[in-house]
Amino acid sequence: MSNSKKTCQIGFLGPSGSYSEEAASKIQGKPIAFDSIMEVIDAVDQNIIDIGVVPIENSIEGPVGVTLDLLANDYNLKIKNEIILPIRHNLLLNEDSSIEDIELVYSHIQPLSQCRKFIEKIGAKPIAAPSTSAAAKMIKGKKNAAAIGTRKAAEIYGLKIAAENIQDFENNLTRFVVIGKEDHKPTGHDKTSVVFSLIEDRPGGLYDILGEFAKRNINLTKIESRPSKKKLGTYIFFIDFEGHREDSDVANILNTIKINTMKTKISYIKLLGSYPIEENE
């Protein structure tokens, strides 16, 4: 009788050679490439894969809006882990090209923004691509085009690294989240993510909610707002805070906030998951 365990299938934003693949490689299992963040998350939802690894924020450029919006509005999935990856961007060229030849620089919109000063310095035009590895694949054979991407992408697609560490700021970290059908069991060193919206924009409305955390001495590690997409000037709020949803203090505050939905202070609250904290070194 076989004792073999089913291999965990891990979706990431591909093709191979992306930063998302590098993050996914930190989890034991079989990595599977998808063409977009939405396809990764949808594949988890449809049980095509077990988990997905997607970027959610960067220390330079801030939130990855598509990830936040999909988790808030379109899917009832959970964050079960986070992965913090140091990002070192490289300028990738074809072997017969030099930086002086470059007129176009391809990459995902986040790396293009993170390397804005470098791109301006070489006098090139930024061109958005689905991912860094897709950009590397796209420039193959184009003498006047470069890509911003990983060392692995250079190896895979037969490109050379013309410049290293070209990001505008040295402390460049991207936070990825692992998406699944369930979140993580308590470890004693956890954080919880939720999203909520207010019934109306009024003085002290947001404080009424956030003040509950201060009363219980619960540390908020992130506050982010996104347009609600329903009406101009209305927002949804993402917050991360220390503690697990099963901790008594956290369970009490989540219950208090839910009670506020009945008192018409907030229109809804959605738990995105509780998961272990990965230290930012």
C-alpha positions in Angstrom: 0.0 0.0 0.0 1.4 3.4 -1.1 2.1 6.0 1.6 2.9 8.7 -1.1 1.4 12.1 -0.4 -0.2 14.2 -3.1 2.2 16.9 -4.4 1.0 20.4 -3.6 0.3 22.3 -6.8 1.4 26.0 -6.5 0.3 28.6 -8.9 2.3 31.7 -9.7 2.4 34.6 -12.2 4.5 33.3 -15.0 6.1 32.4 -17.3 9.1 30.8 -15.6 11.7 33.2 -14.4 9.4 35.7 -12.6 9.8 37.0 -9.0 6.5 35.2 -8.3 8.1 31.9 -9.2 11.0 32.8 -6.9 8.6 33.4 -4.0 6.7 30.2 -4.9 9.9 28.2 -4.8 10.1 28.7 -1.1 7.1 26.4 -0.7 7.5 22.6 -1.2 5.5 21.5 -4.2 5.0 21.6 -7.9 5.0 25.2 -9.3 2.6 25.9 -12.2 2.7 29.1 -14.2 -0.3 31.3 -15.1 -0.6 34.3 -17.3 -2.2 36.7 -14.8 -2.8 37.2 -11.1 -6.5 36.7 -11.7 -5.8 33.3 -13.4 -3.8 32.2 -10.4 -6.5 33.1 -7.9 -9.3 31.7 -10.1 -7.4 28.4 -10.4 -7.3 28.1 -6.6 -11.0 28.9 -6.4 -11.8 26.3 -9.1 -9.7 23.6 -7.3 -7.3 23.4 -10.3 -4.4 24.0 -8.0 -4.0 23.8 -4.2 -2.6 27.2 -3.5 -1.5 30.4 -5.3 1.3 32.8 -4.7 0.6 36.4 -5.7 2.2 39.8 -4.9 0.2 42.1 -2.7 2.5 45.0 -1.9 5.9 46.5 -2.6 8.0 48.7 -0.2 8.6 51.3 -3.0 5.4 51.4 -5.0 2.8 50.2 -2.4 -0.2 47.9 -3.0 -0.8 45.6 -5.9 -4.3 46.8 -6.6 -5.5 43.8 -8.6 -4.7 41.4 -5.8 -6.5 43.5 -3.2 -9.5 44.0 -5.4 -9.9 40.3 -6.3 -9.7 39.2 -2.7 -12.1 41.9 -1.5 -14.7 41.7 -4.2 -14.5 38.6 -6.3 -13.3 35.5 -4.4 -14.0 34.0 -1.0 -10.5 32.7 -0.5 -8.1 33.1 2.4 -4.5 34.2 3.0 -2.7 31.3 4.7 0.9 32.6 4.5 3.0 35.6 3.5 6.4 35.6 1.8 8.7 38.7 1.8 11.2 38.7 -1.0 14.1 41.2 -1.5 13.9 42.5 -5.1 17.0 43.2 -7.1 16.1 44.4 -10.6 18.4 43.7 -13.5 18.4 45.2 -17.0 18.3 42.3 -19.5 19.5 42.7 -23.1 20.0 40.5 -26.1 23.7 39.4 -26.5 24.3 41.6 -29.5 22.8 44.7 -27.9 24.2 47.4 -25.7 22.5 49.9 -23.3 23.1 52.6 -26.0 20.9 50.7 -28.4 17.9 50.5 -26.0 14.8 52.6 -26.9 12.2 50.4 -25.2 12.2 48.8 -21.7 9.6 46.1 -21.1 8.5 44.8 -17.7 5.5 44.5 -15.3 4.2 47.9 -14.3 5.5 47.6 -10.7 9.2 47.1 -11.7 8.9 49.8 -14.3 7.7 52.2 -11.5 10.4 50.9 -9.2 13.1 51.7 -11.8 11.7 54.9 -13.1 14.9 57.0 -12.6 17.1 54.4 -14.3 14.8 54.2 -17.3 14.8 58.0 -17.7 18.5 58.1 -17.3 19.1 55.8 -20.4 16.4 57.7 -22.3 14.1 54.7 -23.0 10.4 54.3 -23.1 8.7 52.0 -20.5 6.4 49.3 -22.0 4.1 47.4 -19.6 4.1 43.6 -19.8 2.1 40.9 -18.0 5.1 40.0 -15.9 8.9 40.4 -15.7 9.5 37.0 -17.2 7.0 37.6 -20.0 8.9 40.8 -20.7 12.2 38.9 -21.0 10.5 36.5 -23.4 9.0 39.3 -25.5 12.3 41.1 -26.2 14.1 38.1 -27.5 15.7 39.1 -30.8 14.9 42.8 -30.5 18.1 44.8 -30.5 16.5 48.1 -29.4 14.5 46.5 -26.5 15.4 45.6 -22.9 13.6 43.9 -20.1 13.7 44.4 -16.3 13.7 41.0 -14.6 15.5 38.3 -12.7 18.8 36.5 -13.3 16.9 33.3 -13.9 14.9 35.0 -16.7 18.2 36.0 -18.3 19.4 32.4 -18.2 16.1 30.9 -19.5 15.7 33.3 -22.4 19.3 33.6 -23.4 19.8 37.2 -22.4 22.6 39.1 -20.8 22.6 41.2 -17.7 23.7 44.7 -18.7 23.1 46.4 -15.3 22.3 45.1 -11.8 20.4 46.6 -8.9 18.8 49.2 -11.0 15.8 49.9 -8.7 15.5 53.5 -7.5 15.7 52.6 -3.8 17.9 50.0 -2.2 15.4 48.7 0.3 13.1 47.1 -2.3 10.9 44.3 -0.8 7.8 42.7 -2.3 5.3 40.9 0.0 3.6 37.9 -1.6 0.6 36.1 -0.1 -0.2 32.4 -0.3 -3.9 32.0 -1.2 -5.9 28.9 -0.4 -9.3 27.7 0.6 -8.4 28.0 4.3 -6.1 30.2 6.4 -3.4 29.0 8.8 -3.8 27.5 12.3 -2.5 29.7 15.2 1.3 29.7 15.7 1.6 32.3 18.5 3.2 34.8 16.1 0.4 35.7 13.6 -1.3 38.5 11.9 -4.9 38.9 10.6 -6.1 40.7 7.5 -9.6 42.1 7.0 -11.4 44.4 4.6 -14.4 46.5 5.5 -16.4 49.5 4.3 -18.2 52.3 6.1 -21.9 53.1 5.5 -21.2 56.7 5.0 -18.3 59.2 5.1 -18.6 61.1 8.3 -16.3 62.6 10.9 -14.8 60.0 13.1 -16.3 57.1 11.1 -13.0 55.3 10.5 -11.8 56.1 14.0 -14.8 54.4 15.5 -13.5 51.2 14.0 -9.8 51.6 14.4 -10.2 52.9 17.9 -11.4 49.4 18.9 -7.9 48.1 18.2 -6.3 50.8 20.3 -8.6 50.1 23.3 -7.4 46.5 23.2 -3.8 47.4 22.6 -3.8 45.5 19.3 -1.1 46.7 16.9 -2.2 47.6 13.4 0.6 46.8 10.9 -1.1 48.1 7.8 -4.0 50.4 6.8 -4.8 50.7 3.1 -7.8 52.2 1.3 -9.1 51.3 -2.2 -11.9 52.8 -4.2 -15.1 50.9 -3.7 -15.8 51.0 -7.4 -19.4 51.8 -6.6 -19.4 55.6 -6.2 -16.8 58.3 -6.5 -15.3 59.2 -3.1 -16.3 55.9 -1.4 -13.7 53.5 -0.2 -13.0 50.1 1.3 -10.3 49.7 3.9 -7.8 46.9 4.3 -6.1 46.4 7.6 -3.5 44.0 8.9 -3.1 43.6 12.7 -1.1 41.4 15.0 -2.9 38.3 16.4 -4.9 35.3 15.1 -8.6 35.3 14.6 -8.9 32.5 17.2 -7.1 34.6 19.9 -9.6 35.9 22.4 -8.8 39.6 22.0 -9.0 39.3 18.2 -12.2 37.3 18.3 -13.8 39.9 20.5 -12.8 42.8 18.3 -14.0 41.1 15.2 -17.3 40.4 16.9 -17.6 44.0 18.0 -17.0 45.2 14.4 -19.6 42.8 13.1 -22.1 44.2 15.7 -21.4 47.6 14.2 -22.8 46.3 10.8 -26.1 46.0 12.6 -25.7 49.5 14.0 -25.1 50.8 10.5 -21.6 52.1 11.1 -20.1 49.7 8.5 -21.8 48.1 5.6 -19.7 44.9 5.6 -16.6 43.2 6.9 -14.7 40.3 5.3 -12.0 38.2 7.0 -9.2 37.6 4.5 -7.3 35.3 6.9 -5.0 34.7 9.8 -1.4 33.5 9.1 2.1 33.5 10.5 4.1 36.7 10.4 7.2 36.6 8.2 9.8 39.0 9.6 11.1 41.8 7.4 14.8 41.5 7.7 
